[in-house]
Amino acid sequence: MQAGKVGKSASNEGEERRHLLSMKGLAAWYRAETDAVISNLNLEIGPHQIIGLVGLNGAGKSTLLHVLSGIHRHYSLERLLWKNEETSLTSPAFKRSRYTVFSEDESFEYFTFEEYVRHVFQSYGQEVRNEILDELVAGFKFHNYRNSFLGQLSMGSRRKAYLITGFALRPELLLLDEPVNGLDFESTEFLYRMMNEYRRHGTVLFSSHVLESLCLTSDSIIILEAGSIRHTFLQGDMDPEFIRGVLNK
C-alpha cells in the first residue's frame, strides 16, 4: 500500500469517491520553517475507519493532530480536500466536522461538565442527545462528576469528560491524542468498544504509544518518523511485536 494512503479500494475511481480527507505537502514547525517537525506529509483517509498513529517521541503525532484541530499555527499545506472538495483547516464547515480530545487540555476549567457539553453542542449547531450522553456517562463511570467543574477533575476524569463529549457529538472526524492516558481498566475497555462502534458514525484518527490498543481498534496503523510517514499497516499485518521492531530500528 502507498505510504500515507489509508482506505480500501476496488478501483481508483471508487477510491477517490471514498476519500474523507486528503492532505498534500503538509509541513509544520515551532520556531522556524527550516526546523520542521513535519515535512512534506501526504495523507489520505477514508470514511468510517479507525486509523492509528504511532511513532517515537518527537515523530510529529501530536503536531499532526494539532494542525488538523486548528490550534497549531505554524504550518504550510499545498492542498486540503474534505470529501473531495477543496477547503482549508479554518473553513467553518471543516471545523464543524471534527472534534479533538487533546492529550493535555486545561480549557473551560470554570465550566461544569454539563455546561461544557451544552456549549460544545451549541457551537456545532446540534441538540444534545441525552440518551447517548447518558449511555456514555454510565460506560465511563462518570455519574458523580456531571456537575463538577472541569478544572477540579483529575486528569483521568477530565479525559473522560472530553471523550464523552466527542463520542456524543459524533463528528465525521474524531481526533484523539493518546486517549488511553489516565483511564482505568474498565474505562479503557469501554473506550475500545466505543471506538470500534464509531465506524457507523464517522472516522477516528488517534495517536497512542500502546501498540496493543492500536491493534485492537484500528483498520490501519500509520508509523510516523521524523515528521514523515514511514510505514502503513493494514488489518492482517498488525502484529504488535513486529511493529515494535520497526519502531526501534
Salt bridges, closest charged atoms under 4 A:
GLU13 OE2 - ARG17 NH1 3.44
GLU15 OE2 - LYS5 NZ 3.09
GLU16 OE1 - HIS19 ND1 3.58
ASP35 OD2 - ARG31 NH2 3.24
GLU44 OE1 - LYS5 NZ 3.53
GLU44 OE1 - HIS19 NE2 3.44
GLU86 OE1 - ARG79 NE 3.74
GLU114 OE2 - ARG146 NE 2.64
ASP134 OD1 - ARG146 NH1 2.94
GLU135 OE2 - ARG193 NH2 3.57
GLU172 OE2 - LYS83 NZ 3.15
GLU178 OE1 - HIS209 ND1 2.88
ASP184 OD2 - LYS160 NZ 3.11
GLU197 OE2 - ARG193 NE 3.23
GLU197 OE1 - ARG200 NH2 3.56
GLU212 OE2 - ARG244 NH2 3.62
ASP219 OD2 - ARG199 NE 3.05
GLU225 OE1 - ARG230 NH1 2.55
GLU241 OE2 - ARG244 NH1 2.60
